[in-house]
Amino acid sequence: MDYKFEVAVIPVSDIDRAIHFYKALGWRFDAEFADDEGYRLTQFTPPGSPASIIFGNGVSNAAPGSAEGLHLIVDDVVAAREDLIARGVEVSEVFHDKTGVFHHAGTEGRVDGPAPGRTSYGSYASFSDPDGNGWVLQEVTTRLPGRV
């Protein structure tokens, strides 16, 4: 039995502002549905990703901006950071974690610069959408065994 992760719901306060932001990132605008009772759903997919995000009215009870640790896997974190900056996004400097493993929550344990030797899974940069939902770029150049 396959269990494929395909959608993450993110809470936003202003749907139109979020649409503008994710379009500016170059993400594919997949769908929008609404009814006459105020329900509204919008879906976007990052370039090259099999998973999408959904936001809107009536799709989440979470507080706007409360999503954290949404990871975007990239081949080159420096180039991805530069691309986002060119699109008007405020992005952290590239960092790695003091443990040399997965990063801590928030900014705790951050060490400036990419991971030593630019090891796969070790270098990050972060940014937030207009509501404060937190995204992390993670550089993966060589997948762990069993990963595609």
RAMO-V895103 format. One record per pair of residues at least 12 apart in sequence whose ideal C-beta (glycine too) atoms are under 6 Angstrom apart, sorted by the first residue. I is the first residue (numbers start at 1). GAP is how many residues later the second one is. Records with the same first field share a line. If there is no record, write none. Layout:
# RAMO-V895103
I = GAP ; GAP
This chain:
# RAMO-V895103
5 = 46
6 = 45
7 = 45 ; 47
8 = 45
9 = 45 ; 50 ; 51
10 = 43 ; 45 ; 57 ; 123
11 = 49 ; 51 ; 53 ; 55
12 = 43 ; 52 ; 119
13 = 51 ; 118
15 = 41
17 = 113
18 = 37
19 = 23
21 = 108 ; 109
22 = 22
24 = 63
25 = 62
27 = 17 ; 19
28 = 17
29 = 15
30 = 13 ; 15
31 = 12
38 = 19
39 = 19
40 = 16 ; 17
41 = 13 ; 15 ; 18
42 = 13 ; 14
64 = 67
65 = 66 ; 67 ; 68
67 = 66
68 = 66
70 = 65
71 = 65 ; 67
72 = 65
73 = 65 ; 67
74 = 63 ; 65
77 = 17 ; 46 ; 48 ; 60 ; 62
80 = 57
81 = 44
89 = 38
91 = 34 ; 36
92 = 33 ; 34
94 = 20 ; 29 ; 31
95 = 15 ; 29
96 = 15 ; 19 ; 26 ; 27
97 = 12
98 = 13
103 = 21
120 = 20 ; 21 ; 22
121 = 19
123 = 16
124 = 12 ; 14
125 = 12
